[in-house]
Amino acid sequence: MRAADQLGYVAHGSASALAAGRGTHVLIAPVTPHGVTRLDPCPYLDRVVRTAAQLGTTQGLGVMLRALPLDDDRMLDALGRDRDIAGVVLVNAHTRLLERISHRLPGRVVSIGAGSADVPLVDVDTHASAAALTAHLLEAGLRRVVLVSGPTRISCTSRQRLAFAEVMTEAGLPVRIVPVPFTGAGGRAAGEALLRRWPTTEAVVASCDETALGVIEALTRHGRRVPDDVAVTGFDDLPLAAYAGLTSATHPVEEIAAAAVRRVLGGTGGPLEQWFATEPVLRRTA
């Protein structure tokens, strides 16, 4: 100890973590379609990574970001052998991936999106938000409503589709859904598609704010006024939504990401599912 003090020795954090068998990094792994390893810019993912980095710093852990393509067993095997990984937080997980990854990293995986008996789930209650926004439109007297949902492979959109279908069916109204990517371009494409298929549409429930703004752009290009001709809602309550006067719903991304990281670092124990509440934010567009 005297020699270490005289030499100014400082223990190597990564080496100590590896010796203790706890890893050096938390991996944030957005699940992508088979063969897709490129990640597009995403404000939601930025918030997840930033929150994970802040929490990891307090525990001497770094954060890695890597796409995890569906059905890529070689990558899953590599993750299972990687001693640097303290835990994995899956983002937009698909159910068919969960069993394969949980066997390779038992007790070290938490999911934002879909969970299983072996992989805890932490997420926002998108079922409640979609039901509340759809009901809000119906209460305003609108009947020809379309859901612009996210990609069908993502579990959170399945909850939105289910809630929308339940509310519309209970009201005796048709269930009209257009699935598109979570992007402005996806929203613009959805706006064009719904005007072709259902030109008398009175309202749109979009799966996220960015998509909703793309829908509004397409509607405006075709001379439809929002909300006079078509009401539009989003989800996420981004700062841009407030600027644009977009009706949306809250999405506590930082709280969800923090809970996921704490759970994956805490190991076993705790609830299998943890849901975070969401509230409608009513503005000019609906």
JODA-V787023 format. One record per pair of residues at least 12 apart in sequence whose C-alpha atoms are under 8 Angstrom apart, sorted by the first residue. I is the first residue (numbers start at 1). GAP is how many residues later the second one is. Records with the same first field share a line. If there is no record, write none. Layout:
I=GAP / GAP
//
This chain:
13=47
18=65 / 66
21=62
22=61 / 62 / 63 / 64
23=60 / 61 / 62 / 63 / 64
24=36 / 37 / 38 / 60 / 61 / 62
25=31 / 36 / 37 / 38 / 39 / 59 / 60 / 61 / 62
26=26 / 30 / 35 / 36 / 37 / 38 / 59 / 60 / 61 / 62 / 63 / 235
27=36 / 37 / 38 / 39 / 58 / 59 / 60 / 61 / 62
28=21 / 35 / 36 / 37 / 38 / 60 / 61 / 62 / 63
29=36 / 37 / 38 / 39 / 59 / 60 / 61 / 62
30=36 / 37 / 38 / 60 / 61 / 62 / 63
31=36 / 37 / 38 / 39 / 59 / 60 / 61 / 62 / 63
32=35 / 36 / 37 / 38
33=36 / 37
34=35 / 36 / 37 / 38
35=34 / 35 / 37
36=31 / 33
37=29 / 30 / 31 / 32
38=29
39=28
44=209
47=206 / 207
48=205 / 206 / 209
49=14 / 16
51=203 / 206 / 207
52=205 / 206 / 209
55=203 / 206
70=24 / 27
71=26
76=24 / 25 / 28
77=27
79=25 / 26
80=24 / 25
86=22 / 179
87=21 / 22 / 177 / 178
88=20 / 21 / 22 / 176
89=20 / 21 / 22 / 23 / 171 / 172 / 175
90=19 / 20 / 21 / 22 / 23
91=20 / 21 / 22
92=19 / 20 / 21 / 22 / 62 / 63 / 64
93=18 / 19 / 20 / 21 / 22 / 61 / 62
94=19 / 20 / 59 / 60 / 61
95=19 / 20 / 21
98=17 / 18 / 20 / 21
99=17 / 19
102=16 / 17
106=12
107=12 / 157 / 160 / 161
108=156 / 157 / 159
109=155
110=12 / 150 / 151 / 153 / 154
111=149
112=148
113=41 / 42 / 43
114=41 / 42
115=157 / 158
117=155
119=153
120=151 / 152 / 153
121=151 / 152 / 153
122=134 / 137 / 138 / 151 / 152 / 153 / 154
123=133 / 151 / 152 / 153
124=127 / 128 / 132 / 151 / 152 / 153 / 154
125=150 / 151 / 152 / 153
126=30 / 31 / 33 / 34 / 152
127=32 / 33 / 35 / 36
128=35 / 150
129=31 / 106 / 120 / 149 / 150 / 151
130=30 / 31 / 33 / 34 / 75
131=29 / 32 / 33 / 35 / 36
132=148
133=72 / 100 / 147
134=30 / 33 / 34 / 71
135=32
137=66 / 94 / 149
142=60 / 61
143=30 / 59 / 60
144=29 / 30 / 56 / 57 / 58 / 59
145=30 / 31 / 56 / 57 / 58 / 59 / 60
146=29 / 30 / 31 / 32 / 48 / 55 / 57 / 58 / 59
147=14 / 17 / 29 / 30 / 31 / 57 / 58 / 59 / 60
148=29 / 30 / 31 / 32 / 39 / 42 / 56 / 57 / 58 / 59 / 63
149=12 / 28 / 29 / 30 / 31 / 57 / 58
150=29 / 30 / 31 / 32 / 57
151=28 / 29 / 30 / 31
152=27
157=50
160=47
161=16
178=12 / 15 / 16
181=30
182=25 / 26 / 28 / 29
183=27 / 28 / 31
184=26 / 27 / 28 / 29 / 30 / 31
185=26 / 29
186=25 / 28
187=23 / 24 / 25 / 26 / 27 / 28 / 31
188=23 / 26 / 27 / 28 / 29 / 30
189=25 / 26 / 29
190=25
191=23 / 24 / 25 / 27 / 28
192=26 / 27
201=29
202=27 / 28 / 29
203=27 / 28 / 29
204=26 / 27 / 28 / 29
205=27 / 28 / 29
206=26 / 27 / 28 / 29
207=27 / 28
208=26 / 27 / 28
209=24 / 25 / 26 / 27 / 28 / 29 / 32 / 37 / 39
210=24
211=23
212=20 / 21 / 22
216=16
226=59
227=57 / 58 / 59
231=54 / 55
232=14 / 15 / 53 / 54
233=13 / 14 / 15 / 52 / 53
234=12 / 13 / 14 / 15
235=13 / 14 / 15 / 16
236=12 / 13 / 14 / 15
237=12 / 13 / 14 / 44
242=41
245=38 / 39 / 40
246=36 / 37 / 38 / 39 / 40
247=33 / 34 / 35 / 36 / 37 / 38 / 39
248=32 / 33 / 34 / 35
249=29 / 30 / 31 / 32
250=28 / 29 / 30 / 31
251=27
252=24 / 26
256=20
//
